[in-house]
Amino acid sequence: MTLIDRRNDTVAGSKYIVLRDIRHARSTHFSDRSDTKSDTKSDRSDTKVGGPQRRSLESIAGMLDRIGCGYLVLNREKRVIEWNAAAQDTLERQGEAADTAGELSIALRRLVANVPVHFQPGSLSWVVIRSRGDRPVILNEMGVIAPDGTSIVALLDRENTSAANPLTLQRMFGLTSAETQLALRLAHGDAPLDIARSWHLSRTTIRSQLASLFAKTETKRQAELVALLGRISVLP
């Protein structure tokens, strides 16, 4: 179950929407600062939309957060009004300043400067980043999934991997603690023999744990197991 707690930070001049679940608290930033009075008016009108549309926005934001994906919520003027920590980290890896709504807006414009893109109101746009300096690939999903006048931009960094919730893995497949940690290391891209060395275990022990993982998850190969773990990473 997710609880939503809105806070004011008078020092930073920002508001925070904290999405809390059984794993950990996540912080989503909402900016009520803008460069002009007209911007302030449009930002406030966008973020005060309630009901199903607002809940839909929060659900999408929570899902993107769980898979380690950065997101930016844009208002009608295509300026950032909400974001998460992963979005800041992603843009900072691109060499951009990303501490405020204004800096994030500028960083996004620079990121997609050489790519034809139009962020449609009510849409979800995926910006896939390959490496620093490369042109991103942009995919658009249409549909009313955000409050009127706003759009969501998801930043997917191919070099950044997310992990499944260890408790979810244990509950779904009945894994032991050792099997769970092995699964997470494999999902991160580590080789079984490298894991054995780092844990000071024999090859036989690691192979036994891997065989148990295959049996419990009903997979037959390491690549199949890793693909399954990637899909499960979206679960709470």
C-alpha positions as CSV (number, residue, x, y, z in Angstrom):
1,M,0.0,0.0,0.0
2,T,1.3,3.4,-0.9
3,L,0.8,6.5,1.3
4,I,1.2,10.0,0.0
5,D,2.6,12.6,2.3
6,R,3.0,16.2,1.1
7,R,5.6,18.4,2.7
8,N,6.8,21.9,2.5
9,D,10.5,22.8,2.5
10,T,10.8,26.5,3.3
11,V,14.5,26.5,3.0
12,A,14.7,25.0,-0.5
13,G,11.5,26.7,-1.6
14,S,10.1,23.5,-2.9
15,K,7.3,21.1,-2.0
16,Y,7.9,17.3,-1.7
17,I,5.5,14.5,-2.4
18,V,6.8,11.4,-0.6
19,L,5.6,8.1,-1.9
20,R,6.0,5.5,0.8
21,D,5.7,1.8,0.5
22,I,6.8,-1.3,2.5
23,R,10.4,-1.1,1.1
24,H,11.5,2.5,1.6
25,A,10.4,6.1,1.2
26,R,10.8,7.7,-2.2
27,S,10.9,11.4,-2.6
28,T,9.4,13.2,-5.6
29,H,10.0,16.9,-5.9
30,F,7.3,19.4,-6.9
31,S,8.4,22.9,-7.7
32,D,6.2,25.9,-7.1
33,R,8.9,28.2,-8.2
34,S,8.9,29.7,-11.7
35,D,10.5,32.6,-13.6
36,T,7.4,34.6,-14.2
37,K,4.0,35.2,-12.6
38,S,2.2,33.6,-15.6
39,D,4.4,30.4,-15.1
40,T,3.4,30.2,-11.5
41,K,-0.3,30.4,-12.4
42,S,0.0,27.7,-15.0
43,D,2.1,25.4,-12.7
44,R,-0.4,25.7,-9.9
45,S,-3.4,25.0,-12.1
46,D,-1.7,21.9,-13.5
47,T,-0.7,20.4,-10.2
48,K,-4.1,20.9,-8.5
49,V,-5.9,18.6,-10.8
50,G,-7.4,15.9,-8.6
51,G,-9.4,12.7,-8.9
52,P,-8.5,9.8,-11.2
53,Q,-6.1,11.8,-13.4
54,R,-4.0,12.8,-10.4
55,R,-4.0,9.2,-9.1
56,S,-3.0,7.9,-12.5
57,L,0.0,10.3,-12.6
58,E,1.1,9.2,-9.1
59,S,0.8,5.5,-10.1
60,I,2.9,6.0,-13.2
61,A,5.5,8.0,-11.2
62,G,5.6,5.2,-8.6
63,M,6.1,2.5,-11.2
64,L,8.9,4.4,-12.9
65,D,10.6,5.0,-9.5
66,R,10.4,1.3,-8.7
67,I,12.3,0.3,-11.9
68,G,14.9,2.9,-11.3
69,C,13.7,5.1,-14.1
70,G,13.9,8.9,-13.9
71,Y,10.9,10.9,-14.7
72,L,10.0,14.6,-15.2
73,V,6.5,16.0,-15.2
74,L,6.1,19.0,-17.6
75,N,3.4,21.7,-17.5
76,R,1.7,23.2,-20.6
77,E,4.8,25.4,-21.2
78,K,7.0,22.2,-21.2
79,R,8.7,23.2,-18.0
80,V,9.5,20.8,-15.3
81,I,7.2,20.8,-12.3
82,E,7.8,17.4,-10.7
83,W,10.7,15.0,-10.8
84,N,12.4,12.2,-8.9
85,A,16.0,11.6,-7.7
86,A,16.7,9.2,-10.5
87,A,16.0,11.9,-13.1
88,Q,18.5,14.2,-11.3
89,D,21.1,11.4,-11.2
90,T,20.6,10.6,-14.9
91,L,20.9,14.2,-16.1
92,E,23.9,14.8,-13.8
93,R,25.7,11.8,-15.5
94,Q,25.2,13.7,-18.7
95,G,27.1,16.6,-17.3
96,E,24.1,18.8,-16.5
97,A,23.2,20.7,-13.4
98,A,19.9,19.2,-12.1
99,D,19.1,20.6,-8.6
100,T,16.2,22.8,-9.4
101,A,13.1,22.8,-11.7
102,G,14.7,25.5,-13.9
103,E,18.0,23.5,-14.2
104,L,16.1,20.3,-15.0
105,S,14.1,22.1,-17.7
106,I,17.3,23.4,-19.3
107,A,19.0,20.0,-19.0
108,L,16.0,18.3,-20.7
109,R,16.0,20.8,-23.6
110,R,19.8,20.2,-24.2
111,L,19.4,16.4,-24.0
112,V,16.8,16.3,-26.8
113,A,18.1,19.4,-28.7
114,N,19.2,17.3,-31.8
115,V,16.2,14.9,-31.8
116,P,12.8,15.8,-33.3
117,V,10.4,15.5,-30.4
118,H,7.1,17.0,-29.2
119,F,5.9,16.1,-25.8
120,Q,2.2,15.9,-26.1
121,P,-0.1,16.9,-23.2
122,G,-1.4,13.7,-21.5
123,S,1.3,11.5,-23.0
124,L,4.2,9.5,-21.7
125,S,7.5,9.9,-23.6
126,W,10.4,7.6,-23.1
127,V,13.9,9.1,-23.6
128,V,16.3,6.3,-23.9
129,I,19.9,7.3,-23.2
130,R,22.7,5.2,-24.5
131,S,25.8,7.0,-23.2
132,R,27.0,10.5,-22.6
133,G,27.2,12.5,-25.7
134,D,25.1,10.2,-27.9
135,R,21.7,11.2,-29.3
136,P,18.9,9.7,-27.3
137,V,16.1,7.6,-28.8
138,I,12.6,8.9,-28.0
139,L,9.5,6.8,-28.0
140,N,6.0,8.3,-27.4
141,E,3.0,6.7,-25.8
142,M,-0.2,8.5,-26.4
143,G,-3.3,8.5,-24.1
144,V,-4.7,10.5,-21.3
145,I,-2.4,9.3,-18.5
146,A,-1.6,12.6,-16.9
147,P,-3.7,15.6,-15.7
148,D,-4.9,18.0,-18.4
149,G,-2.0,20.1,-19.8
150,T,0.8,18.0,-18.3
151,S,3.0,15.3,-19.8
152,I,5.5,12.8,-18.4
153,V,9.0,12.3,-19.7
154,A,10.7,9.0,-18.5
155,L,14.5,9.0,-18.6
156,L,15.8,5.5,-19.2
157,D,19.5,5.2,-18.9
158,R,20.7,1.9,-20.5
159,E,23.8,1.9,-18.3
160,N,21.7,2.1,-15.1
161,T,20.1,-1.2,-14.0
162,S,17.4,-1.6,-11.4
163,A,16.9,-4.5,-9.0
164,A,13.9,-6.5,-7.8
165,N,12.8,-6.1,-4.2
166,P,14.5,-8.9,-2.3
167,L,11.3,-9.5,-0.1
168,T,9.2,-9.8,-3.3
169,L,11.6,-12.4,-4.7
170,Q,11.4,-14.4,-1.5
171,R,7.6,-14.3,-1.3
172,M,7.1,-15.2,-5.0
173,F,9.5,-18.1,-5.3
174,G,10.3,-19.2,-1.7
175,L,14.0,-18.3,-2.0
176,T,16.4,-18.6,0.8
177,S,18.4,-15.5,1.7
178,A,21.5,-16.8,-0.1
179,E,19.5,-17.6,-3.2
180,T,18.0,-14.1,-3.1
181,Q,21.4,-12.4,-2.9
182,L,22.7,-14.6,-5.7
183,A,19.7,-13.7,-7.9
184,L,20.3,-10.0,-7.3
185,R,24.0,-10.3,-8.2
186,L,23.1,-12.2,-11.4
187,A,20.6,-9.5,-12.3
188,H,23.3,-6.9,-11.9
189,G,25.4,-8.7,-14.5
190,D,27.9,-10.6,-12.2
191,A,29.1,-14.0,-13.4
192,P,28.6,-17.0,-11.1
193,L,32.3,-17.7,-10.7
194,D,33.1,-14.1,-9.8
195,I,30.3,-14.2,-7.2
196,A,31.9,-17.4,-5.8
197,R,35.2,-15.7,-5.4
198,S,33.8,-12.6,-3.8
199,W,31.8,-14.6,-1.3
200,H,34.7,-17.1,-0.7
201,L,32.5,-20.0,-1.7
202,S,33.3,-23.0,-3.8
203,R,32.1,-23.4,-7.4
204,T,30.0,-26.4,-6.3
205,T,28.1,-24.3,-3.7
206,I,27.3,-21.5,-6.2
207,R,26.3,-24.1,-8.9
208,S,24.0,-25.8,-6.3
209,Q,22.4,-22.5,-5.4
210,L,22.0,-21.6,-9.1
211,A,20.3,-24.9,-9.8
212,S,17.9,-24.3,-6.9
213,L,17.2,-20.8,-8.4
214,F,16.4,-22.3,-11.8
215,A,14.0,-24.9,-10.2
216,K,12.2,-22.4,-8.0
217,T,11.8,-19.8,-10.7
218,E,11.0,-22.4,-13.4
219,T,13.8,-21.1,-15.6
220,K,16.4,-23.2,-17.4
221,R,19.2,-20.7,-18.3
222,Q,20.9,-17.8,-16.7
223,A,19.7,-15.4,-19.4
224,E,16.1,-16.5,-18.9
225,L,16.4,-16.0,-15.1
226,V,17.9,-12.5,-15.6
227,A,15.1,-11.6,-18.0
228,L,12.5,-12.7,-15.4
229,L,14.2,-10.7,-12.6
230,G,14.1,-7.6,-14.9
231,R,10.3,-8.0,-15.3
232,I,9.8,-8.5,-11.6
233,S,11.7,-5.3,-10.8
234,V,8.5,-3.3,-11.5
235,L,6.8,-4.9,-8.5
236,P,6.7,-3.3,-5.1
